[in-house]
Amino acid sequence: MESIAIAASQLNWNGGQRITLKAGDTATCTVLRPDQLYGIFIYNSAQNDNNAAVNVVWSNSQPPCQITVPGTTANAGLASMGFVSGTDTQTISVSLPSNSGIAQVDLWLGSVSMPTNTSGLNNQPLQANGDPVPFNKYTRYYAVPPSKWMNLTIASTITQFISCQFRQDKATVFVVNETSNGLLKGQITKMGPTASETGAITITTSQIQSITENLQGDGSQWVWMDADSQQNSQSATIALQSL
């Protein structure tokens, strides 16, 4: 596990909170935990149709990983997601190069424990009563299911609704009502050997307007986060039912 030296001028991102980066800005988180998988959710918020090239440093011995966030008008695009494990590093730095012009991105850190600072996000418990609840942009649901079978349903009438589930050292990207094109090129980036292992990140798709999965609780936390645009999330719901 690596620890990266950071400059005093870099933004403290240890809470994983929702922040905005502009050209020349760098945010650094130094508290990643071993055996936990983290997702960086990045939205292009520049209000224009210019791509943003975001650099992520996760290792002193490996070059920065570049994540391209497609440009959209009025912050209407999808999240680009970068995954990294605290087993490989305790520190990550995310930056927009100083020559990025008017580029701007919103981002936050997701995991079973992140963000600890939920300012700017809608952080809610997901009750295991089977009732569908809205699954909007900027929403994070969490639950600690008991040691029994549960049923998870994510539904949307919009084509290709994207969300992410965290389970300690694993993540599942759900794509409801997938289009023939599937996810955008580069929409998911895996950084480091642990996040790149088979089974660390699973992509689950459906060609209908819902995805249903059985999960078995064990008294530890599960987390679900919206990774789509505001307009694509308008009809999306999530429900957890005790079986």
C-alpha positions as CSV (number, residue, x, y, z in Angstrom):
1,M,0.0,0.0,0.0
2,E,1.5,3.3,-1.0
3,S,1.4,6.8,0.6
4,I,2.0,9.7,-1.8
5,A,3.6,13.0,-0.7
6,I,1.2,15.9,-1.2
7,A,1.7,19.7,-1.5
8,A,0.3,22.0,1.2
9,S,-1.7,23.9,-1.5
10,Q,-3.8,20.9,-2.4
11,L,-7.4,20.7,-1.3
12,N,-8.1,18.4,1.7
13,W,-10.6,15.8,0.4
14,N,-10.4,13.4,3.3
15,G,-14.2,13.6,3.7
16,G,-14.7,12.5,0.1
17,Q,-17.3,15.3,-0.1
18,R,-18.8,16.8,-3.3
19,I,-16.4,19.4,-4.6
20,T,-15.9,21.4,-7.8
21,L,-12.5,21.5,-9.6
22,K,-11.4,24.1,-12.1
23,A,-8.3,24.3,-14.2
24,G,-5.2,24.0,-11.9
25,D,-7.1,22.6,-8.9
26,T,-6.1,19.4,-7.1
27,A,-7.9,17.5,-4.4
28,T,-6.3,14.9,-2.2
29,C,-7.6,12.2,0.0
30,T,-5.2,10.4,2.3
31,V,-7.4,8.1,4.3
32,L,-8.3,5.2,2.0
33,R,-8.6,2.0,4.0
34,P,-7.2,-1.4,3.1
35,D,-9.6,-4.0,1.7
36,Q,-12.1,-1.3,0.7
37,L,-13.0,-0.4,-2.9
38,Y,-13.6,3.3,-3.7
39,G,-15.3,5.0,-6.7
40,I,-14.6,8.5,-7.9
41,F,-17.8,9.9,-9.4
42,I,-17.0,12.8,-11.8
43,Y,-19.5,15.0,-13.6
44,N,-18.6,17.6,-16.2
45,S,-20.1,20.8,-14.9
46,A,-18.6,23.4,-17.2
47,Q,-21.9,24.3,-18.8
48,N,-20.4,23.8,-22.3
49,D,-19.8,20.9,-24.6
50,N,-16.1,20.5,-23.9
51,N,-14.5,17.3,-22.6
52,A,-12.6,17.5,-19.3
53,A,-9.4,15.4,-18.9
54,V,-9.1,14.6,-15.2
55,N,-5.8,13.2,-13.8
56,V,-5.8,10.7,-10.9
57,V,-2.6,10.0,-9.1
58,W,-2.8,6.8,-7.0
59,S,0.8,5.6,-7.0
60,N,4.3,7.1,-7.0
61,S,5.6,4.3,-9.2
62,Q,2.8,4.4,-11.8
63,P,1.9,7.3,-14.1
64,P,-1.3,9.3,-13.4
65,C,-4.5,7.8,-14.8
66,Q,-6.5,10.1,-17.1
67,I,-10.2,10.0,-17.0
68,T,-12.1,11.9,-19.8
69,V,-15.4,13.3,-18.7
70,P,-17.5,14.0,-21.8
71,G,-18.7,17.6,-22.2
72,T,-22.4,18.5,-21.9
73,T,-24.5,21.6,-21.8
74,A,-26.0,22.6,-18.5
75,N,-24.3,19.8,-16.5
76,A,-26.6,17.3,-18.1
77,G,-24.2,14.4,-18.6
78,L,-23.4,11.1,-16.9
79,A,-20.8,10.3,-14.3
80,S,-17.5,9.0,-15.3
81,M,-16.3,6.5,-12.6
82,G,-12.8,5.7,-11.5
83,F,-12.3,2.8,-9.1
84,V,-9.3,2.2,-6.8
85,S,-8.7,0.0,-3.8
86,G,-7.3,1.1,-0.4
87,T,-5.3,-2.1,-0.5
88,D,-3.1,-0.5,-3.2
89,T,-2.9,3.0,-1.9
90,Q,-4.1,5.2,1.1
91,T,-3.8,8.4,-1.0
92,I,-5.3,9.6,-4.2
93,S,-5.1,13.0,-5.9
94,V,-7.5,14.2,-8.5
95,S,-6.7,17.3,-10.6
96,L,-7.6,19.3,-13.7
97,P,-4.5,20.4,-15.5
98,S,-3.7,24.1,-15.5
99,N,-4.1,24.3,-19.3
100,S,-7.7,23.0,-19.1
101,G,-9.2,26.4,-19.9
102,I,-12.8,26.7,-18.8
103,A,-13.1,23.0,-17.9
104,Q,-14.9,22.3,-14.6
105,V,-16.0,19.1,-12.9
106,D,-18.0,18.1,-9.9
107,L,-16.8,15.0,-8.0
108,W,-17.1,13.0,-4.9
109,L,-15.8,9.7,-3.4
110,G,-18.1,6.7,-2.9
111,S,-17.6,3.5,-0.9
112,V,-19.3,1.7,2.0
113,S,-17.7,4.4,4.3
114,M,-17.4,7.4,1.9
115,P,-18.2,10.2,1.8
116,T,-18.0,10.9,5.5
117,N,-18.9,14.5,4.6
118,T,-22.2,14.2,2.7
119,S,-22.6,18.0,2.1
120,G,-24.2,18.5,-1.3
121,L,-25.5,14.9,-1.5
122,N,-28.8,13.3,-0.4
123,N,-27.6,10.6,2.0
124,Q,-30.5,8.4,3.2
125,P,-31.1,5.0,4.8
126,L,-32.7,2.5,2.5
127,Q,-35.5,0.8,4.5
128,A,-36.1,-2.9,3.8
129,N,-39.9,-2.5,3.4
130,G,-40.1,-3.2,-0.3
131,D,-41.3,0.4,-1.1
132,P,-39.8,2.0,-4.2
133,V,-38.1,5.4,-3.4
134,P,-36.8,8.0,-5.8
135,F,-33.2,7.4,-7.0
136,N,-32.1,10.8,-8.1
137,K,-28.8,12.4,-9.1
138,Y,-26.6,13.2,-6.0
139,T,-28.4,10.4,-4.0
140,R,-26.6,7.9,-1.8
141,Y,-28.6,5.1,0.0
142,Y,-27.1,2.9,2.7
143,A,-28.4,-0.2,4.5
144,V,-27.1,-2.7,7.0
145,P,-29.1,-5.8,6.2
146,P,-29.4,-8.5,8.9
147,S,-28.2,-12.1,8.2
148,K,-31.0,-13.1,5.9
149,W,-32.0,-12.9,2.2
150,M,-33.0,-9.5,0.8
151,N,-34.3,-8.5,-2.6
152,L,-33.0,-5.3,-4.4
153,T,-34.9,-3.8,-7.3
154,I,-33.7,-0.8,-9.3
155,A,-36.2,0.5,-11.9
156,S,-36.4,3.2,-14.5
157,T,-38.6,4.0,-17.5
158,I,-35.7,5.9,-19.0
159,T,-33.3,4.1,-21.4
160,Q,-30.0,3.1,-19.7
161,F,-30.1,4.2,-16.1
162,I,-26.8,3.8,-14.3
163,S,-26.1,3.3,-10.6
164,C,-23.4,1.7,-8.5
165,Q,-23.5,-0.6,-5.5
166,F,-20.6,-0.9,-3.0
167,R,-20.0,-3.9,-0.9
168,Q,-16.7,-3.5,1.1
169,D,-14.1,-4.6,-1.5
170,K,-16.4,-4.9,-4.5
171,A,-18.6,-2.7,-6.6
172,T,-21.4,-3.5,-9.1
173,V,-22.4,-1.1,-11.8
174,F,-26.1,-1.5,-12.7
175,V,-27.3,-0.5,-16.2
176,V,-31.1,-0.7,-16.3
177,N,-32.7,-0.9,-19.8
178,E,-29.4,-0.9,-21.5
179,T,-29.0,0.5,-25.1
180,S,-27.3,-1.3,-27.9
181,N,-24.3,0.9,-27.4
182,G,-23.9,0.1,-23.7
183,L,-21.7,2.2,-21.5
184,L,-19.6,5.0,-23.0
185,K,-16.0,4.3,-23.8
186,G,-13.9,5.2,-20.8
187,Q,-16.9,5.6,-18.5
188,I,-15.4,3.1,-16.1
189,T,-11.7,3.2,-15.2
190,K,-10.0,0.7,-13.0
191,M,-6.8,1.9,-11.3
192,G,-4.3,-0.4,-9.6
193,P,-4.0,-4.2,-9.4
194,T,-6.7,-4.8,-6.8
195,A,-9.5,-2.9,-8.6
196,S,-8.4,-4.6,-11.8
197,E,-8.9,-8.1,-10.4
198,T,-11.6,-10.3,-11.9
199,G,-14.8,-9.9,-9.8
200,A,-13.8,-6.6,-8.1
201,I,-16.1,-4.6,-10.3
202,T,-19.1,-6.2,-12.0
203,I,-21.3,-4.7,-14.7
204,T,-24.9,-6.0,-14.5
205,T,-27.2,-5.0,-17.3
206,S,-30.9,-5.6,-18.2
207,Q,-32.8,-5.0,-21.5
208,I,-36.0,-4.3,-19.5
209,Q,-36.9,-1.4,-17.2
210,S,-35.7,-3.0,-14.0
211,I,-32.9,-5.0,-12.4
212,T,-33.7,-7.4,-9.5
213,E,-31.0,-9.1,-7.4
214,N,-31.1,-11.2,-4.3
215,L,-28.5,-10.3,-1.7
216,Q,-27.7,-11.9,1.6
217,G,-27.0,-9.6,4.5
218,D,-24.4,-10.2,7.2
219,G,-24.8,-7.2,9.4
220,S,-22.3,-5.0,7.4
221,Q,-23.1,-2.0,5.3
222,W,-24.2,-1.8,1.6
223,V,-24.3,1.4,-0.4
224,W,-26.0,2.5,-3.6
225,M,-25.2,5.7,-5.5
226,D,-26.8,7.3,-8.6
227,A,-24.2,7.6,-11.4
228,D,-26.5,9.1,-14.0
229,S,-27.7,12.5,-15.1
230,Q,-30.6,14.5,-13.5
231,Q,-32.9,14.0,-16.5
232,N,-32.1,10.2,-16.7
233,S,-32.9,9.8,-13.0
234,Q,-36.3,11.4,-13.0
235,S,-38.2,8.2,-13.1
236,A,-35.6,6.0,-11.3
237,T,-36.5,4.1,-8.1
238,I,-34.8,1.7,-5.7
239,A,-36.4,-0.7,-3.3
240,L,-35.0,-3.2,-0.8
241,Q,-37.3,-6.0,0.5
242,S,-36.8,-8.4,3.3
243,L,-37.5,-12.0,2.1
